[in-house]
Amino acid sequence: MTFKSVIAGSARYLPILDWGRRYGRVELSGDLIAAVIVTVMLIPQSLAYALLAGLPAEVGLYASILPLVAYALFGTSRALAVGPVAVVSLMTASALAPLGLQSVTEYVTAAGMLAFLSGAMLLGMGFFRLGVVANFLSHPVIAGFITASGLLIAASQLKHILGVSVQGHSLPGLLSDLFAHLDETNPATLIIGLAALGFLFWVRKGMAAALQRHFGLSRHLAATLARIGPIFAVIGTTLVTWALDLQSWGVEVVGTVPTGLPPVGVPWEAWPLIPALAGPALLLSVIGYVESVSVAQTLAAKKKQRIDPNQELIALGAANMSSALSGGYPVTGGFARSVVNFDAGAETPAAGAFTAVGLLVAAMFLTPLLYFLPKATLAATIIVAVLSLVDLSILTRAWSYSRADFAAVFTTIALTLTAGVETGVASGVVVSLLLFVWKTSRPHVAEVGQVPGSQHFRNILRHHVVTDPHVLTLRIDESLYFANARRMEDMVVERVLRDRNTIRHVILMFSAVNEVDFSALESLEAINQRLRDLGVTLHLSEVKGPVMDRLKRSHFLQEMTGQVFLSQFEAFDHLRSRSAKTA
């Protein structure tokens, strides 16, 4: 085995060995610029999302350092930025809330164990190439879950904008408790919160245009400054709070943020919590993976690149494991920061490693400057970020297109808002699977005839076609398995009984059948026997190779009263001619 072959084999699991060989000055320049911009953006985001998860602010920084390095080693996306995100932070808070933890240390350790379990699960799925597991979460369910989570997160942060103490983990509970404590609103906190909200909304919607119009900045530079706008809100409100001593007016601040390197070690103290955390870790892993791989694929397509979904499982698993080992909590690829990374010119995953260096410097030297940072500012940062995820139009679009998909979306949104994130996404998956079984258990069986002057066959109810009273052709538009086999059997026999005196041949057109399981095989045998008793011959047409291979392993083809035709045209032409001769 040559050295080159070893490197090529290792590059499958360590993509850095592939892109790293072509790394040059151009890539370095683009990655460094992107890293500076993303670092400035991530500092307030990391702090805010840690508080959303119920963790000390510095944990957000810790969760943004080593995970970025791990993803740079194992990830296949050139632009994906890994770290704390809003939805995962909410799921972390939801998973830890019922555990009855008594101290901040226990809470942080439990969050680390949650990241450890999530990382182990993702690594396991990656090594067994189980990226297909994400397919169990349909787009309507994901869209509904993210929309509901955005509303829930925004509602949970209103207490920091008002400066009141609010309990509750559901939308009704949060809002009712919020209204009950409105009279306790702190005026100074409200002013800071509303000012930050107004500024951040302006940053998102109008800052870029204003910079272009009034200062003549280029479109790219104006857009870049707009994306790092939250850092200006952080600096401004921190200075105002310090200068006016607003803390004495009741404005809550971040307070002392420890300076230094992230703590390193396995969170063994939370080992007894593994049974309680296993379920949430699995849901969190799947949701985080789906969100991350969707962002990665979207950005890769813009540069005609590709990602490996199974390798992404390994990369995210490594990122979460590294977060757990460095005092962090669960992470995944974030949409906003990844778009900023992409637009800022990131050429390779090394941009993430450079960002990690910037965040490490911030954790070691800059955290004392965050003492007077109002929590209301961080809450405003979260609210503005998550409201961009809310898309209630998914309900109307799903309703107009598919009632079944609407049921999945509505169930996911309703239960996420009222019963919590885990219940919401789990119910969405269950409803999606139940709807899939329900739809496939009711296969569409169309009676078809020949389109005049062609060899095509179409539904007799939708097209003008040629038929023969002695030859009945039924197109089965679904794979056949235990849930729909008996219904298909009844539909075929009932149709034959309607014209039992004229029908001599039945052709089952299998062009849309990709599989026939054992239950469906027994139904085919029953159809063959019941039609034989009626004096009707059963035939098959356009049977796919894998289905034919399976049928050949049984005695069905030998016992079938008719034959198998390569095409529906051949079957119809042959049997119609034979019927004419016997008439």
Sequence and secondary structure as in RCSB ss.txt:
>XXXX:A:sequence
MTFKSVIAGSARYLPILDWGRRYGRVELSGDLIAAVIVTVMLIPQSLAYALLAGLPAEVGLYASILPLVAYALFG
TSRALAVGPVAVVSLMTASALAPLGLQSVTEYVTAAGMLAFLSGAMLLGMGFFRLGVVANFLSHPVIAGFITASG
LLIAASQLKHILGVSVQGHSLPGLLSDLFAHLDETNPATLIIGLAALGFLFWVRKGMAAALQRHFGLSRHLAATL
ARIGPIFAVIGTTLVTWALDLQSWGVEVVGTVPTGLPPVGVPWEAWPLIPALAGPALLLSVIGYVESVSVAQTLA
AKKKQRIDPNQELIALGAANMSSALSGGYPVTGGFARSVVNFDAGAETPAAGAFTAVGLLVAAMFLTPLLYFLPK
ATLAATIIVAVLSLVDLSILTRAWSYSRADFAAVFTTIALTLTAGVETGVASGVVVSLLLFVWKTSRPHVAEVGQ
VPGSQHFRNILRHHVVTDPHVLTLRIDESLYFANARRMEDMVVERVLRDRNTIRHVILMFSAVNEVDFSALESLE
AINQRLRDLGVTLHLSEVKGPVMDRLKRSHFLQEMTGQVFLSQFEAFDHLRSRSAKTA
>XXXX:A:secstr
  HHHHHHHHTTT THHHHGGG  HHHHHHHHHHHHHHHHHHHHHHHHHHHHTTS HHHHHHTTTHHHHHHHHH 
  SS  EE  HHHHHHHHHHHGGG   SHHHHHHHHHHHHHHHHHHHHHHHHTT GGGGGGS HHHHHHHHHHHH
HHHHHHHHHHHHT     SSHHHHHHHHHHTGGG  HHHHHHHHHHHHHHHHHHHTHHHHHHHHH   HHHHHHH
HHTHHHHHHHHHHHHHHHTTGGGGT  B      SS   S  GGGGGGHHHHHHHHHHHHHHHHHHHHHHHHHHH
HHTT    HHHHHHHHHHHHHHHHHTT    EE HHHHHHHHHTT  STHHHHHHHHHHHHIIIIIGGGGTT BH
HHHHHHHHHHHHTT  THHHHHHHHH HHHHHHHHHHHHHHHHH HHHHHHHHHHHHHHHHHHHHTS  EEEEEE
 TTSS EEETTTS  B BTTEEEEEE S B TTTHHHHHHHHHHHHHHTTTT  EEEEE TT   B HHHHHHHH
HHHHHHHHTT EEEEES  HHHHHHHHTSSHHHH SS EESSHHHHHHHHHHHHHHH 
